[in-house]
Amino acid sequence: MAATSKKKAKAKKKTSKKKVVRKAAKKRKAVKKKAAKKTTKKKAAKAKKGKKAVAKKKTARNAAVKKKKPVKKKPVKKKPAKKPAKKKSAAKRKPSRGLRMMGDTIIQGVEPYQSKRNEEYMNAPQLDHFRAILENWRAQLVDDINRTIHSMQDETINHPDPNDRATQETDMSLELRSRDRERKLIRKIDETFLLIESGDYGYCENCGVEIGIQRLEARPTATLCIDCKTLDEIREKQMI
């Protein structure tokens, strides 16, 4: 009997311990559920506050936009049209070193000839005009020849390096060729002076037609008209 009573007492103790453990687990679960509910409530409240704040900002912006008055556009001022730059007169421009075509440019320091209506071809003013062009051109060529002669006299240096001597000789030969062309051109200018004095200047040697003022201003030493000159060039090409 005593053994059975002891066994029953042990069984009761075990069952009571299990009950205590179960109650403690239930309490823990209840505490966890309460904490989870509180956190969810807090998150929901924060989300509502955020939505309300966003809605207030939007309403405030819309109200501010409505209160703003429409901005009046300022009338665009049209800029005054720029005046065209005045062309410099031919007299103020510097004379070019080379021979130039007829137009607004100066030809060898002489302004282009302004022909008049019903004017006689190769009258006294026209002859004086071409005589002045030829004189200026001749003086310029003579100055270039004298300058090259002086420079060649000054540069008579015997370079020790054969390459330097070769370059010096080639430069000298090129200068002499160009000066030779200028001498021939001076001779032709002198011949045109004789044509002016004889009264044959401005007429073609082959057909006797007027060469024209524009062609003579482009090439004062011309002795052929355009047609005869083109035929002459074609013959030269055929001969080659």
Backbone as CSV, one residue per row, in Angstrom:
resi,resn,N_x,N_y,N_z,CA_x,CA_y,CA_z,C_x,C_y,C_z
1,MET,0.833,-1.197,0.000,0.000,0.000,0.000,0.869,1.247,0.000
2,ALA,1.897,1.220,0.813,2.815,2.377,0.890,3.483,2.623,-0.423
3,ALA,3.804,1.577,-1.157,4.497,1.727,-2.471,3.568,2.343,-3.480
4,THR,2.332,1.933,-3.468,1.368,2.487,-4.433,1.097,3.949,-4.148
5,SER,1.041,4.342,-2.860,0.814,5.755,-2.487,1.986,6.638,-2.936
6,LYS,3.163,6.078,-2.800,4.343,6.849,-3.251,4.318,7.081,-4.750
7,LYS,3.937,6.005,-5.465,3.881,6.132,-6.937,2.854,7.184,-7.338
8,LYS,1.721,7.200,-6.656,0.670,8.185,-6.976,1.164,9.606,-6.687
9,ALA,1.906,9.771,-5.548,2.424,11.111,-5.205,3.400,11.602,-6.263
10,LYS,4.265,10.704,-6.740,5.236,11.077,-7.805,4.514,11.465,-9.092
11,ALA,3.471,10.687,-9.412,2.731,10.983,-10.655,2.059,12.355,-10.558
12,LYS,1.503,12.677,-9.365,0.866,13.985,-9.163,1.880,15.128,-9.322
13,LYS,3.069,14.892,-8.739,4.105,15.953,-8.854,4.463,16.200,-10.304
14,LYS,4.610,15.088,-11.072,4.979,15.239,-12.506,3.901,15.996,-13.274
15,THR,2.641,15.638,-12.995,1.536,16.292,-13.701,1.465,17.775,-13.324
16,SER,1.721,18.073,-12.024,1.690,19.479,-11.604,2.814,20.281,-12.268
17,LYS,3.990,19.638,-12.379,5.118,20.322,-13.051,4.778,20.594,-14.523
18,LYS,4.169,19.605,-15.178,3.808,19.781,-16.598,2.815,20.925,-16.767
19,LYS,1.840,20.974,-15.818,0.852,22.041,-15.885,1.507,23.417,-15.745
20,VAL,2.490,23.510,-14.823,3.189,24.793,-14.615,3.935,25.206,-15.876
21,VAL,4.592,24.215,-16.463,5.356,24.503,-17.703,4.419,24.960,-18.827
22,ARG,3.235,24.278,-18.913,2.275,24.653,-19.959,1.739,26.065,-19.753
23,LYS,1.447,26.391,-18.487,0.943,27.735,-18.177,1.972,28.805,-18.519
24,ALA,3.243,28.518,-18.187,4.308,29.493,-18.492,4.436,29.700,-20.003
25,ALA,4.337,28.590,-20.768,4.436,28.694,-22.251,3.273,29.502,-22.800
26,LYS,2.030,29.254,-22.218,0.867,30.019,-22.677,1.041,31.511,-22.394
27,LYS,1.591,31.845,-21.191,1.806,33.255,-20.846,2.785,33.913,-21.832
28,ARG,3.863,33.161,-22.148,4.842,33.711,-23.092,4.221,33.998,-24.468
29,LYS,3.400,33.005,-24.922,2.752,33.196,-26.219,1.831,34.408,-26.196
30,ALA,1.111,34.590,-25.090,0.187,35.733,-24.971,0.963,37.039,-24.994
31,VAL,2.114,37.072,-24.275,2.945,38.298,-24.259,3.455,38.631,-25.662
32,LYS,3.915,37.580,-26.381,4.423,37.781,-27.749,3.329,38.312,-28.675
33,LYS,2.103,37.764,-28.562,0.999,38.230,-29.393,0.667,39.686,-29.115
34,LYS,0.681,40.065,-27.799,0.393,41.455,-27.447,1.441,42.396,-28.035
35,ALA,2.733,41.984,-27.935,3.811,42.813,-28.469,3.685,42.957,-29.991
36,ALA,3.330,41.852,-30.687,3.173,41.904,-32.146,2.021,42.823,-32.526
37,LYS,0.891,42.753,-31.773,-0.243,43.628,-32.039,0.129,45.099,-31.872
38,LYS,0.904,45.369,-30.785,1.317,46.763,-30.539,2.171,47.292,-31.686
39,THR,3.148,46.487,-32.166,4.033,46.928,-33.263,3.247,47.168,-34.542
40,THR,2.268,46.273,-34.827,1.450,46.452,-36.040,0.608,47.724,-35.945
41,LYS,0.063,47.971,-34.721,-0.720,49.196,-34.527,0.137,50.443,-34.730
42,LYS,1.375,50.380,-34.168,2.275,51.541,-34.321,2.608,51.789,-35.791
43,LYS,2.891,50.683,-36.549,3.233,50.822,-37.977,2.062,51.393,-38.770
44,ALA,0.850,50.914,-38.435,-0.336,51.415,-39.127,-0.544,52.900,-38.841
45,ALA,-0.310,53.299,-37.570,-0.475,54.714,-37.210,0.548,55.592,-37.951
46,LYS,1.805,55.099,-38.031,2.854,55.871,-38.752,2.514,56.019,-40.227
47,ALA,2.010,54.915,-40.824,1.646,54.961,-42.239,0.522,55.971,-42.472
48,LYS,-0.495,55.976,-41.561,-1.579,56.946,-41.694,-1.076,58.376,-41.586
49,LYS,-0.165,58.598,-40.616,0.402,59.949,-40.452,1.150,60.391,-41.698
50,GLY,1.944,59.432,-42.273,2.690,59.758,-43.495,1.766,60.112,-44.649
51,LYS,0.678,59.329,-44.822,-0.277,59.613,-45.894,-0.940,60.966,-45.697
52,LYS,-1.303,61.287,-44.439,-1.933,62.579,-44.151,-0.980,63.734,-44.460
53,ALA,0.330,63.554,-44.116,1.314,64.614,-44.363,1.492,64.838,-45.869
54,VAL,1.545,63.736,-46.624,1.686,63.859,-48.081,0.486,64.560,-48.686
55,ALA,-0.712,64.190,-48.194,-1.933,64.816,-48.708,-1.954,66.306,-48.380
56,LYS,-1.506,66.686,-47.163,-1.458,68.103,-46.793,-0.494,68.888,-47.686
57,LYS,0.672,68.284,-47.974,1.648,68.951,-48.840,1.081,69.186,-50.236
58,LYS,0.373,68.152,-50.758,-0.208,68.293,-52.094,-1.250,69.399,-52.128
59,THR,-2.108,69.438,-51.089,-3.151,70.482,-51.036,-2.535,71.861,-50.919
60,ALA,-1.437,71.951,-50.120,-0.756,73.243,-49.977,-0.142,73.695,-51.303
61,ARG,0.453,72.762,-52.025,1.045,73.107,-53.326,-0.025,73.567,-54.312
62,ASN,-1.141,72.833,-54.354,-2.220,73.198,-55.274,-2.779,74.577,-54.954
63,ALA,-2.880,74.857,-53.651,-3.393,76.163,-53.237,-2.413,77.266,-53.633
64,ALA,-1.105,76.987,-53.458,-0.097,77.993,-53.823,-0.096,78.262,-55.330
65,VAL,-0.269,77.196,-56.114,-0.314,77.358,-57.576,-1.520,78.185,-57.991
66,LYS,-2.675,77.940,-57.336,-3.872,78.698,-57.657,-3.738,80.170,-57.288
67,LYS,-3.081,80.445,-56.132,-2.927,81.832,-55.685,-1.994,82.625,-56.580
68,LYS,-1.028,81.939,-57.214,-0.058,82.655,-58.061,-0.765,83.303,-59.234
69,LYS,-0.403,84.525,-59.504,-0.982,85.247,-60.635,-0.271,84.841,-61.928
70,PRO,-0.969,84.873,-63.023,-0.309,84.540,-64.300,0.777,85.567,-64.639
71,VAL,1.949,85.042,-65.007,3.088,85.911,-65.298,2.903,86.537,-66.681
72,LYS,2.987,87.838,-66.727,2.875,88.541,-68.011,4.199,88.464,-68.756
73,LYS,4.130,88.053,-70.001,5.346,87.972,-70.829,5.744,89.370,-71.289
74,LYS,7.020,89.646,-71.110,7.535,90.934,-71.547,7.645,90.956,-73.066
75,PRO,7.283,92.062,-73.676,7.403,92.132,-75.155,8.861,92.082,-75.572
76,VAL,9.142,91.225,-76.524,10.521,91.056,-77.003,10.889,92.251,-77.876
77,LYS,11.956,92.903,-77.463,12.427,94.058,-78.231,13.232,93.585,-79.434
78,LYS,12.832,94.049,-80.572,13.551,93.692,-81.792,14.827,94.515,-81.894
79,LYS,15.912,93.796,-82.164,17.188,94.488,-82.318,17.205,95.261,-83.628
80,PRO,17.745,96.469,-83.593,17.810,97.233,-84.852,18.735,96.557,-85.849
81,ALA,18.311,96.547,-87.074,19.111,95.906,-88.129,20.446,96.610,-88.276
82,LYS,21.487,95.791,-88.368,22.826,96.357,-88.504,22.983,97.007,-89.867
83,LYS,23.601,98.154,-89.829,23.849,98.854,-91.086,24.983,98.166,-91.831
84,PRO,24.825,98.040,-93.129,25.926,97.416,-93.893,27.196,98.248,-93.811
85,ALA,28.296,97.541,-93.611,29.581,98.233,-93.479,29.925,98.941,-94.773
86,LYS,30.372,100.156,-94.604,30.736,100.937,-95.787,32.011,100.395,-96.403
87,LYS,31.961,100.264,-97.700,33.137,99.783,-98.413,34.177,100.890,-98.487
88,LYS,35.395,100.483,-98.255,36.482,101.450,-98.351,36.703,101.825,-99.802
89,SER,36.943,103.072,-99.990,37.184,103.540,-101.359,38.497,102.976,-101.872
90,ALA,38.588,102.894,-103.180,39.779,102.313,-103.793,41.013,103.152,-103.520
91,ALA,40.822,104.468,-103.300,41.977,105.339,-103.073,42.611,105.078,-101.720
92,LYS,41.806,104.672,-100.702,42.336,104.447,-99.358,43.052,103.111,-99.231
93,ARG,42.755,102.169,-100.115,43.388,100.869,-100.025,44.835,100.941,-100.458
94,LYS,45.617,100.055,-99.867,47.031,100.017,-100.224,47.196,99.368,-101.582
95,PRO,48.072,99.914,-102.420,48.275,99.307,-103.734,48.924,97.943,-103.609
96,SER,48.441,96.991,-104.392,48.988,95.630,-104.354,50.304,95.571,-105.099
97,ARG,51.147,94.620,-104.706,52.446,94.479,-105.344,52.311,93.846,-106.721
98,GLY,51.398,92.883,-106.890,51.223,92.231,-108.185,50.181,92.936,-109.020
99,LEU,50.099,92.564,-110.286,49.115,93.137,-111.189,47.762,92.531,-110.883
100,ARG,46.703,93.367,-110.799,45.384,92.888,-110.445,44.390,93.181,-111.558
101,MET,43.246,92.474,-111.472,42.206,92.637,-112.467,41.461,93.943,-112.234
102,MET,40.712,94.361,-113.274,39.948,95.597,-113.178,38.789,95.399,-112.222
103,GLY,38.393,96.431,-111.495,37.297,96.368,-110.528,37.506,97.440,-109.486
104,ASP,37.158,97.108,-108.231,37.352,98.065,-107.146,38.806,98.138,-106.694
105,THR,39.633,97.167,-107.072,41.018,97.151,-106.616,41.865,98.111,-107.439
106,ILE,43.003,98.475,-106.868,43.938,99.390,-107.530,44.897,98.573,-108.364
107,ILE,45.220,99.064,-109.537,46.101,98.368,-110.471,47.435,99.091,-110.487
108,GLN,48.443,98.479,-109.856,49.792,99.063,-109.802,49.761,100.503,-109.287
109,GLY,48.987,100.736,-108.214,48.903,102.067,-107.614,48.039,103.039,-108.387
110,VAL,47.327,102.582,-109.416,46.481,103.454,-110.241,45.058,102.917,-110.181
111,GLU,44.101,103.824,-110.005,42.701,103.416,-109.953,42.233,102.954,-111.334
112,PRO,41.284,102.005,-111.399,40.780,101.555,-112.699,40.090,102.676,-113.454
113,TYR,40.187,102.587,-114.753,39.655,103.649,-115.611,38.129,103.548,-115.682
114,GLN,37.462,104.668,-115.476,36.008,104.757,-115.572,35.652,105.275,-116.962
115,SER,35.238,104.360,-117.810,34.929,104.756,-119.191,33.604,105.499,-119.248
116,LYS,33.536,106.465,-120.168,32.327,107.272,-120.352,31.571,106.799,-121.589
117,ARG,30.304,107.209,-121.649,29.470,106.799,-122.778,29.919,107.542,-124.050
118,ASN,29.894,106.803,-125.153,30.270,107.354,-126.476,31.671,107.967,-126.448
119,GLU,32.548,107.301,-125.706,33.926,107.795,-125.603,34.784,107.150,-126.698
120,GLU,35.674,107.935,-127.226,36.554,107.424,-128.279,37.563,106.451,-127.681
121,TYR,37.780,105.352,-128.401,38.709,104.322,-127.913,40.147,104.802,-128.056
122,MET,40.937,104.602,-127.023,42.345,104.972,-126.951,42.534,106.476,-127.188
123,ASN,41.743,107.247,-126.429,41.937,108.705,-126.436,43.076,109.064,-125.478
124,ALA,43.320,110.351,-125.305,44.462,110.823,-124.512,44.367,110.397,-123.047
125,PRO,43.195,110.522,-122.351,43.124,110.071,-120.945,43.378,108.572,-120.787
126,GLN,42.878,107.775,-121.723,43.110,106.331,-121.642,44.587,106.002,-121.827
127,LEU,45.238,106.650,-122.767,46.670,106.413,-122.986,47.486,106.830,-121.767
128,ASP,47.120,107.967,-121.159,47.817,108.403,-119.937,47.610,107.398,-118.801
129,HIS,46.414,106.851,-118.720,46.109,105.855,-117.677,47.014,104.630,-117.825
130,PHE,47.110,104.084,-119.031,47.928,102.881,-119.246,49.422,103.199,-119.159
131,ARG,49.798,104.411,-119.521,51.202,104.799,-119.391,51.615,104.831,-117.920
132,ALA,50.721,105.349,-117.050,51.014,105.384,-115.608,51.125,103.970,-115.039
133,ILE,50.241,103.056,-115.455,50.297,101.665,-114.980,51.623,101.030,-115.383
134,LEU,52.026,101.221,-116.642,53.266,100.612,-117.137,54.495,101.189,-116.436
135,GLU,54.477,102.484,-116.179,55.621,103.113,-115.493,55.768,102.570,-114.073
136,ASN,54.650,102.469,-113.349,54.708,101.932,-111.973,55.164,100.471,-111.959
137,TRP,54.677,99.719,-112.915,55.043,98.306,-113.004,56.524,98.146,-113.308
138,ARG,57.030,98.965,-114.232,58.457,98.901,-114.600,59.329,99.285,-113.411
139,ALA,58.952,100.327,-112.677,59.734,100.772,-111.518,59.776,99.684,-110.449
140,GLN,58.663,99.011,-110.252,58.633,97.937,-109.258,59.559,96.785,-109.653
141,LEU,59.543,96.398,-110.919,60.407,95.313,-111.392,61.883,95.681,-111.251
142,VAL,62.220,96.935,-111.568,63.616,97.383,-111.446,64.061,97.339,-109.984
143,ASP,63.180,97.745,-109.072,63.511,97.695,-107.642,63.758,96.252,-107.182
144,ASP,62.939,95.327,-107.655,63.119,93.912,-107.279,64.447,93.371,-107.789
145,ILE,64.814,93.754,-109.018,66.087,93.277,-109.585,67.268,93.829,-108.790
146,ASN,67.232,95.106,-108.471,68.325,95.715,-107.693,68.427,95.086,-106.301
147,ARG,67.290,94.800,-105.709,67.293,94.200,-104.374,67.932,92.810,-104.395
148,THR,67.595,92.024,-105.394,68.170,90.677,-105.481,69.669,90.723,-105.766
149,ILE,70.100,91.699,-106.569,71.541,91.829,-106.852,72.297,92.130,-105.575
150,HIS,71.783,93.050,-104.780,72.448,93.402,-103.512,72.446,92.210,-102.549
151,SER,71.339,91.502,-102.484,71.286,90.352,-101.573,72.248,89.250,-102.020
152,MET,72.382,89.041,-103.314,73.323,88.035,-103.813,74.771,88.436,-103.544
153,GLN,75.056,89.730,-103.626,76.407,90.199,-103.306,76.724,90.028,-101.817
154,ASP,75.713,90.253,-100.980,75.933,90.119,-99.539,76.058,88.657,-99.113
155,GLU,75.433,87.746,-99.830,75.409,86.341,-99.439,76.483,85.504,-100.131
156,THR,77.543,86.127,-100.542,78.651,85.374,-101.176,79.518,84.760,-100.077
157,ILE,79.001,83.748,-99.448,79.696,83.059,-98.353,79.954,81.624,-98.797
158,ASN,81.185,81.179,-98.611,81.533,79.793,-98.938,81.245,78.916,-97.724
159,HIS,80.154,78.181,-97.794,79.765,77.311,-96.682,80.648,76.063,-96.673
160,PRO,81.141,75.653,-95.507,81.971,74.435,-95.455,81.170,73.159,-95.738
161,ASP,79.898,73.171,-95.377,79.065,71.985,-95.589,78.617,71.926,-97.057
162,PRO,78.817,70.807,-97.754,78.399,70.720,-99.162,76.891,70.829,-99.350
163,ASN,76.108,70.363,-98.358,74.647,70.473,-98.465,74.204,71.934,-98.445
164,ASP,74.823,72.717,-97.552,74.499,74.141,-97.487,74.868,74.842,-98.786
165,ARG,76.027,74.465,-99.364,76.430,75.076,-100.632,75.459,74.717,-101.760
166,ALA,74.994,73.463,-101.750,74.044,73.038,-102.789,72.733,73.806,-102.682
167,THR,72.223,73.969,-101.465,70.976,74.730,-101.284,71.152,76.183,-101.691
168,GLN,72.327,76.760,-101.361,72.605,78.145,-101.753,72.626,78.287,-103.278
169,GLU,73.239,77.328,-103.960,73.301,77.393,-105.415,71.918,77.254,-106.060
170,THR,71.081,76.358,-105.521,69.723,76.198,-106.071,68.886,77.459,-105.860
171,ASP,69.039,78.057,-104.661,68.314,79.306,-104.405,68.765,80.406,-105.357
172,MET,70.065,80.465,-105.578,70.600,81.491,-106.484,70.106,81.272,-107.911
173,SER,70.063,80.016,-108.340,69.606,79.729,-109.708,68.135,80.090,-109.889
174,LEU,67.309,79.803,-108.860,65.893,80.172,-108.930,65.703,81.686,-108.977
175,GLU,66.486,82.383,-108.181,66.407,83.850,-108.187,66.809,84.410,-109.550
176,LEU,67.868,83.844,-110.131,68.325,84.327,-111.431,67.275,84.069,-112.520
177,ARG,66.596,82.918,-112.446,65.548,82.637,-113.423,64.394,83.632,-113.321
178,SER,63.983,83.891,-112.104,62.880,84.849,-111.914,63.283,86.249,-112.344
179,ARG,64.539,86.624,-112.057,65.005,87.946,-112.490,65.128,88.019,-114.016
180,ASP,65.483,86.884,-114.644,65.566,86.853,-116.106,64.181,87.079,-116.721
181,ARG,63.158,86.463,-116.114,61.794,86.697,-116.593,61.411,88.168,-116.437
182,GLU,61.816,88.765,-115.345,61.487,90.176,-115.114,62.211,91.084,-116.103
183,ARG,63.440,90.718,-116.478,64.148,91.513,-117.495,63.414,91.455,-118.835
184,LYS,62.953,90.260,-119.213,62.183,90.129,-120.453,60.890,90.935,-120.388
185,LEU,60.278,90.942,-119.222,59.043,91.706,-119.048,59.309,93.203,-119.148
186,ILE,60.452,93.661,-118.628,60.817,95.080,-118.748,61.022,95.447,-120.212
187,ARG,61.651,94.529,-120.963,61.849,94.781,-122.390,60.494,94.910,-123.108
188,LYS,59.531,94.042,-122.723,58.212,94.104,-123.340,57.486,95.390,-122.958
189,ILE,57.670,95.847,-121.744,57.060,97.115,-121.313,57.623,98.265,-122.135
190,ASP,58.930,98.244,-122.373,59.534,99.292,-123.211,58.950,99.262,-124.629
191,GLU,58.686,98.071,-125.153,58.087,97.967,-126.488,56.658,98.520,-126.502
192,THR,55.907,98.307,-125.408,54.550,98.864,-125.336,54.579,100.382,-125.260
193,PHE,55.607,100.940,-124.609,55.749,102.397,-124.602,55.898,102.920,-126.035
194,LEU,56.665,102.224,-126.860,56.830,102.614,-128.266,55.510,102.516,-129.024
195,LEU,54.687,101.469,-128.696,53.380,101.348,-129.334,52.459,102.495,-128.943
196,ILE,52.544,102.937,-127.701,51.721,104.078,-127.264,52.113,105.333,-128.026
197,GLU,53.406,105.531,-128.179,53.873,106.729,-128.896,53.496,106.694,-130.381
198,SER,53.512,105.486,-130.985,53.173,105.370,-132.411,51.663,105.377,-132.659
199,GLY,50.844,105.177,-131.632,49.391,105.177,-131.778,48.812,103.820,-132.111
200,ASP,49.604,102.762,-132.019,49.120,101.403,-132.313,48.736,100.624,-131.050
201,TYR,48.845,101.240,-129.910,48.551,100.539,-128.654,47.043,100.308,-128.530
202,GLY,46.675,99.114,-128.055,45.267,98.792,-127.835,44.604,98.077,-128.984
203,TYR,45.343,97.798,-130.038,44.791,97.095,-131.210,45.560,95.796,-131.437
204,CYS,44.839,94.771,-131.929,45.434,93.447,-132.143,46.422,93.493,-133.308
205,GLU,47.541,92.825,-133.134,48.554,92.788,-134.185,48.116,91.954,-135.391
206,ASN,47.297,90.905,-135.151,46.896,90.006,-136.236,45.705,90.533,-137.028
207,CYS,44.618,90.843,-136.315,43.378,91.225,-137.010,43.060,92.710,-136.928
208,GLY,43.753,93.461,-136.075,43.508,94.891,-135.959,42.275,95.269,-135.160
209,VAL,41.657,94.296,-134.470,40.459,94.579,-133.652,40.884,95.208,-132.320
210,GLU,39.979,95.976,-131.710,40.256,96.585,-130.394,40.415,95.490,-129.340
211,ILE,41.476,95.586,-128.569,41.737,94.588,-127.507,40.775,94.778,-126.337
212,GLY,40.479,96.010,-125.986,39.549,96.289,-124.886,40.267,96.785,-123.645
213,ILE,39.612,97.697,-122.952,40.229,98.336,-121.775,40.387,97.327,-120.636
214,GLN,39.388,96.493,-120.424,39.461,95.524,-119.309,40.608,94.530,-119.510
215,ARG,40.773,94.044,-120.739,41.872,93.111,-121.006,43.216,93.802,-120.847
216,LEU,43.305,95.037,-121.272,44.573,95.764,-121.151,44.890,96.090,-119.695
217,GLU,43.864,96.340,-118.894,44.125,96.577,-117.468,44.557,95.287,-116.776
218,ALA,44.047,94.154,-117.240,44.494,92.870,-116.687,45.905,92.544,-117.141
219,ARG,46.226,92.875,-118.401,47.565,92.616,-118.962,47.937,93.798,-119.849
220,PRO,48.600,94.801,-119.298,48.879,96.012,-120.095,49.791,95.771,-121.292
221,THR,50.561,94.684,-121.299,51.471,94.421,-122.420,50.843,93.519,-123.478
222,ALA,49.526,93.321,-123.420,48.857,92.437,-124.382,48.877,93.060,-125.767
223,THR,49.186,92.258,-126.781,49.215,92.709,-128.177,48.226,91.949,-129.050
224,LEU,47.518,90.979,-128.485,46.535,90.193,-129.230,45.184,90.260,-128.530
225,CYS,44.114,90.209,-129.328,42.776,90.143,-128.746,42.527,88.735,-128.190
226,ILE,41.390,88.543,-127.544,41.115,87.266,-126.881,41.010,86.141,-127.896
227,ASP,40.339,86.396,-129.027,40.154,85.346,-130.035,41.485,84.906,-130.630
228,CYS,42.307,85.863,-131.008,43.610,85.521,-131.597,44.516,84.835,-130.581
229,LYS,44.422,85.235,-129.324,45.246,84.619,-128.283,44.838,83.163,-128.064
230,THR,43.532,82.879,-128.057,43.074,81.495,-127.880,43.491,80.614,-129.050
231,LEU,43.391,81.158,-130.264,43.842,80.398,-131.431,45.334,80.114,-131.366
232,ASP,46.088,81.106,-130.919,47.538,80.925,-130.789,47.877,79.840,-129.775
233,GLU,47.159,79.812,-128.665,47.400,78.783,-127.638,47.029,77.392,-128.161
234,ILE,45.943,77.290,-128.940,45.540,75.995,-129.506,46.623,75.480,-130.462
235,ARG,47.189,76.394,-131.261,48.253,75.990,-132.201,49.478,75.502,-131.431
236,GLU,49.828,76.194,-130.364,50.983,75.766,-129.567,50.769,74.367,-128.982
237,LYS,49.541,74.088,-128.520,49.260,72.757,-127.977,49.347,71.676,-129.050
238,GLN,48.879,72.015,-130.252,48.940,71.052,-131.349,50.371,70.784,-131.776
239,MET,51.206,71.806,-131.732,52.622,71.630,-132.096,53.340,70.731,-131.097
240,ILE,52.929,70.823,-129.841,53.553,69.977,-128.802,53.114,68.534,-129.002
